[in-house]
Amino acid sequence: MNRGQVFQAGADRVGLAVCANCLGRHERRPCLGGPLWDGSRPRCSRNERGRLINPAGAELCSDFQQAEGCSSRTHDEKHECCGCGNRNHGVQRCPRAERT
């Protein structure tokens, strides 16, 4: 057993996080944006400062999009899934995200 190995062997996508730009699972950083992983149009975009914004132009919390979510309650209005707009989950649990 190699205890130094920190990656999963194989070519599958298990363990890769969902990209907030394209909702796909890939290793390329940073994502170049464009259409979603399935070719459809993204719901959110990035503003001139590189922050995620919803269709109304409001900035979203990037921590909320992570698997751990965001524990802050000081900006609940920014807690919105950039994939579907749901306020109960971020992009990691979005039904529009690429499946593993």
C-alpha positions in Angstrom: 0.0 0.0 0.0 1.4 3.4 -1.0 0.5 5.9 1.7 2.0 8.7 -0.3 -0.6 8.4 -3.1 -3.2 11.1 -2.7 -5.1 10.7 -6.0 -7.5 8.0 -7.1 -6.1 5.7 -9.7 -8.1 5.4 -12.9 -9.7 7.7 -15.5 -13.1 8.2 -13.8 -14.4 11.5 -12.4 -15.0 10.3 -8.8 -13.6 12.8 -6.4 -13.6 15.8 -8.8 -15.5 18.7 -7.6 -18.2 20.4 -9.7 -16.9 23.5 -11.5 -19.0 26.6 -10.7 -18.5 27.9 -14.2 -19.5 24.9 -16.4 -21.0 22.5 -13.8 -18.7 19.8 -15.1 -16.1 17.8 -13.4 -12.6 18.4 -14.8 -9.0 18.9 -13.6 -8.4 22.0 -15.7 -7.9 25.1 -13.6 -9.1 27.7 -14.2 -12.2 26.7 -16.3 -12.5 28.8 -19.4 -16.3 29.1 -19.0 -18.5 29.0 -22.0 -21.3 26.5 -22.3 -22.1 24.0 -19.5 -20.6 20.5 -19.6 -23.7 19.3 -21.5 -23.6 22.1 -24.0 -26.5 24.0 -22.5 -26.4 27.7 -21.6 -25.1 28.6 -18.1 -27.4 30.4 -15.7 -24.7 32.5 -14.0 -21.6 34.3 -15.2 -18.7 36.2 -13.7 -18.5 39.9 -13.3 -15.4 42.1 -14.1 -13.9 41.2 -10.7 -14.3 37.5 -11.5 -17.1 36.9 -9.0 -20.0 34.7 -9.7 -23.2 36.6 -10.5 -26.8 35.4 -10.9 -29.0 36.5 -13.9 -30.0 39.6 -12.0 -26.4 40.7 -11.6 -26.2 40.0 -7.8 -22.9 38.5 -6.5 -23.1 35.0 -5.1 -21.1 33.5 -2.3 -18.4 31.3 -3.7 -18.0 29.4 -0.4 -21.7 28.3 -0.7 -20.8 26.6 -4.0 -18.2 24.4 -2.3 -18.9 20.9 -0.9 -18.5 22.3 2.7 -20.9 25.2 2.0 -20.7 28.5 3.9 -21.5 28.7 7.6 -21.9 32.5 7.5 -25.4 33.9 8.1 -24.3 37.5 7.5 -25.0 37.3 3.7 -27.8 34.7 3.2 -29.0 36.6 0.1 -25.7 35.5 -1.6 -26.4 31.8 -0.8 -27.9 30.6 -4.1 -26.8 27.7 -6.4 -25.2 29.1 -9.5 -26.4 26.1 -11.4 -30.2 26.2 -10.8 -30.9 29.1 -8.3 -31.9 26.9 -5.4 -31.1 28.4 -2.0 -30.9 25.0 -0.3 -27.8 23.8 -2.0 -24.7 24.9 -3.8 -23.4 23.7 -7.2 -21.9 20.6 -5.7 -25.4 19.2 -5.1 -27.0 20.8 -8.2 -29.1 18.4 -10.3 -27.7 20.2 -13.4 -24.1 19.2 -12.5 -22.3 16.5 -14.3 -22.8 13.1 -12.5 -19.8 11.0 -11.4 
